[in-house]
Amino acid sequence: MNLREQIRNPNPSRQVRLKAFLLECEVEYQALADALGISKGALCDVFSGRRPVPKHIARLIELGIPAELLPEPPAPRFKPRRPAPVPEAEATGAGFLSKLKKAVGL
């Protein structure tokens, strides 16, 4: 199925609508890739959803591409780090120096 047939489809996919949008606006893939600082192949990977990098998708939205035409960025794979707990001795002031002062009588 060629692009013209895909565009005439009453229920086109997100990628077909994205291609149609870029054709209507006369935007070239290379110009978008240059604006993002990535290669044309990497941009195609973003558009297809193989590598939907959140910062690239945010930049494409800033450049005027509707968010509904872009893939959803993946959820983070790892939980954000929590700060390390403070050891009880440091929190209560019962560290080495305070114990030494008590022992010496200061």
C-alpha positions as CSV (number, residue, x, y, z in Angstrom):
1,M,0.0,0.0,0.0
2,N,1.5,3.3,-1.0
3,L,1.4,6.6,1.0
4,R,-1.5,8.0,-1.0
5,E,-3.7,4.9,-0.2
6,Q,-2.6,5.1,3.4
7,I,-3.7,8.7,3.7
8,R,-7.1,8.0,2.1
9,N,-7.7,5.3,4.6
10,P,-10.5,6.4,6.9
11,N,-8.7,5.2,10.0
12,P,-5.0,5.9,9.4
13,S,-2.3,4.9,11.9
14,R,-0.4,7.5,13.9
15,Q,2.6,7.1,11.7
16,V,0.7,7.7,8.5
17,R,-1.0,10.8,10.0
18,L,2.5,12.1,11.0
19,K,3.8,11.6,7.5
20,A,0.8,13.4,6.1
21,F,1.3,16.3,8.5
22,L,5.0,16.6,7.6
23,L,4.1,16.5,3.9
24,E,1.4,19.2,4.3
25,C,3.7,21.4,6.2
26,E,6.6,20.7,3.8
27,V,8.9,19.7,6.6
28,E,11.8,17.5,5.7
29,Y,13.1,14.7,8.0
30,Q,16.7,16.0,7.7
31,A,15.7,19.5,8.9
32,L,14.0,18.0,11.9
33,A,16.9,15.7,12.6
34,D,19.3,18.7,12.5
35,A,17.0,20.7,14.8
36,L,17.2,17.8,17.3
37,G,20.9,17.2,16.8
38,I,20.4,13.6,15.8
39,S,20.7,11.6,12.5
40,K,17.8,11.1,10.1
41,G,17.8,7.4,10.9
42,A,17.5,8.2,14.6
43,L,14.6,10.5,13.9
44,C,12.9,7.7,12.0
45,D,13.4,5.5,15.0
46,V,11.8,8.2,17.2
47,F,8.8,8.5,14.9
48,S,8.3,4.7,14.6
49,G,8.4,4.3,18.4
50,R,11.5,2.1,18.4
51,R,13.5,4.8,20.3
52,P,11.0,7.3,21.7
53,V,13.4,9.5,23.8
54,P,11.4,11.8,26.0
55,K,13.7,14.9,25.4
56,H,13.4,14.4,21.6
57,I,9.6,14.1,21.8
58,A,9.4,17.2,24.0
59,R,11.5,19.1,21.5
60,L,9.4,18.0,18.5
61,I,6.3,19.2,20.3
62,E,8.1,22.6,20.9
63,L,8.8,22.7,17.2
64,G,5.0,22.4,16.4
65,I,4.4,18.7,15.8
66,P,1.1,17.7,17.5
67,A,1.7,15.4,20.5
68,E,-1.0,13.0,19.3
69,L,1.1,12.2,16.2
70,L,4.2,11.3,18.3
71,P,4.8,8.1,20.2
72,E,4.4,8.0,23.9
73,P,7.7,8.0,25.7
74,P,8.3,4.8,27.8
75,A,7.9,4.8,31.5
76,P,11.1,4.9,33.5
77,R,12.6,1.4,34.0
78,F,14.0,2.2,37.4
79,K,12.5,3.9,40.4
80,P,14.1,7.2,41.3
81,R,16.7,7.0,43.9
82,R,15.8,8.0,47.5
83,P,18.4,9.8,49.6
84,A,20.4,7.6,51.8
85,P,19.2,7.3,55.3
86,V,21.2,9.2,57.9
87,P,22.8,6.8,60.4
88,E,21.2,7.1,63.9
89,A,24.5,8.0,65.5
90,E,24.8,11.1,63.3
91,A,21.2,12.1,63.8
92,T,21.4,12.0,67.6
93,G,24.8,13.5,67.8
94,A,26.2,10.3,69.3
95,G,29.2,10.2,66.9
96,F,32.8,9.5,67.8
97,L,33.6,13.1,68.9
98,S,30.6,13.4,71.2
99,K,31.4,10.1,72.8
100,L,35.0,11.1,73.2
101,K,34.0,14.4,74.8
102,K,31.7,12.6,77.3
103,A,34.5,10.1,78.1
104,V,37.0,12.9,78.7
105,G,34.5,15.0,80.7
106,L,34.1,18.0,78.3
